[in-house]
């Protein structure tokens, strides 16, 4: 696949999340995809990824990604994203705080056969948790 094609697929994944249309993920992510960034209590599968995203969107009903940049090389795409939302529901064992947070995420996805087949992520959870009042660290 050409670099522009896989960048477009990666961007559509973000659009699916922003538009709350997770059915699109069935078209964009392979059935046998492996998510290396899956939370410890979920298997690294497409269906578990969709479950996690649903939980995220339920806890942060105003959640939104902004793509800062996208780079592609060979069969991989790297995206740096800014995420933001207000925690109005429980998430990953934490109770809702009602606070807003903005944090960065970096995602690397590998593509084959026109679909995302492998995913890694770095999420600035420390910064997010501090803003949400879930961390005792101070600036």
C-alpha positions in Angstrom: 0.0 0.0 0.0 1.1 3.5 -0.7 2.0 5.8 2.2 -0.9 8.2 1.4 -3.3 5.2 1.5 -2.3 4.0 5.0 -2.2 7.6 6.3 -5.8 8.0 5.1 -6.8 4.8 6.9 -5.1 5.9 10.2 -6.9 9.2 9.9 -10.3 7.5 9.4 -9.7 5.5 12.6 -9.4 8.8 14.5 -12.5 10.2 12.7 -14.5 7.1 13.6 -13.6 7.7 17.3 -14.4 11.5 17.1 -17.7 10.8 15.3 -18.6 7.9 17.7 -19.0 5.6 14.7 -17.2 2.5 15.9 -18.8 0.4 13.2 -16.3 2.0 10.9 -13.5 0.2 12.9 -14.7 -3.2 11.5 -13.9 -1.8 8.0 -10.5 -0.3 9.1 -9.1 -2.8 11.5 -8.4 -6.4 10.6 -10.3 -9.1 12.5 -6.9 -10.6 13.6 -5.3 -7.3 14.5 -3.1 -7.2 17.6 -3.2 -4.2 19.9 0.0 -4.0 22.0 -1.5 -1.0 23.9 -4.5 -2.9 25.2 -5.2 -2.4 28.9 -4.0 -5.3 31.1 -7.5 -6.6 31.7 -8.4 -6.8 28.0 -7.2 -9.1 25.3 -5.3 -7.4 22.4 -8.1 -7.9 19.9 -10.2 -5.7 17.6 -13.3 -6.4 19.7 -11.5 -5.5 22.9 -10.2 -2.3 21.4 -13.8 -1.3 20.4 -14.9 -2.1 24.0 -12.1 0.0 25.5 -13.0 2.9 23.1 -16.7 2.6 24.1 -15.7 2.8 27.8 -13.5 5.9 27.1 -16.3 7.6 25.2 -18.8 6.8 28.0 -16.5 8.2 30.7 -15.5 11.3 28.6 -18.7 12.1 26.6 -17.0 15.2 25.1 -13.8 13.3 24.2 -12.1 14.4 21.0 -8.8 13.8 19.3 -6.9 16.4 17.3 -4.2 15.1 14.9 -1.0 17.1 15.4 0.9 15.2 12.7 1.0 12.0 10.7 4.1 10.3 9.4 4.3 7.1 7.3 7.1 4.9 6.1 6.7 1.5 4.5 3.8 -0.3 6.2 3.6 1.9 9.3 2.0 5.2 10.3 2.9 7.3 13.4 0.4 9.9 14.6 0.9 12.4 17.4 -2.5 13.2 18.8 -3.9 15.7 21.4 -6.7 14.2 23.4 -9.2 16.1 25.5 -12.3 15.5 27.5 -14.2 15.9 30.7 -14.4 12.8 33.0 -18.1 12.5 33.7 -18.1 8.7 34.2 -16.0 6.0 35.8 -13.0 4.8 33.8 -10.5 2.0 34.3 -11.4 1.7 38.0 -11.3 5.5 38.7 -14.4 7.4 39.7 -15.6 10.3 37.7 -14.0 13.6 38.7 -16.0 16.1 36.5 -12.6 17.6 35.5 -11.4 18.4 32.1 -8.0 17.2 30.8 -5.8 17.6 27.7 -3.0 15.2 27.1 -0.9 13.8 24.2 -0.8 10.4 22.7 1.6 8.8 20.1 0.3 5.9 18.1 2.1 3.6 15.7 0.0 1.4 13.4 1.1 -1.3 11.0 -1.0 -2.0 7.9 -1.5 -5.0 5.6 -4.2 -6.0 3.1 -5.7 -2.5 3.4 -6.3 -2.7 7.2 -4.7 -1.9 10.5 -3.1 -5.1 11.7 -0.9 -4.0 14.6 -1.0 -1.1 17.0 1.3 0.4 19.7 0.7 3.6 21.8 2.2 5.9 24.3 -0.3 7.9 26.3 0.8 10.7 28.7 -1.2 9.2 31.5 0.6 10.9 34.3 -0.3 14.3 32.9 -3.9 13.2 32.3 -4.3 11.8 35.8 -2.8 14.9 37.4 -5.3 17.2 35.5 -8.2 14.9 36.5 -7.2 15.0 40.1 -6.3 11.3 40.2 -2.7 11.8 41.0 -1.0 13.2 44.1 1.8 14.7 42.1 2.0 18.5 42.1 3.5 20.8 39.5 
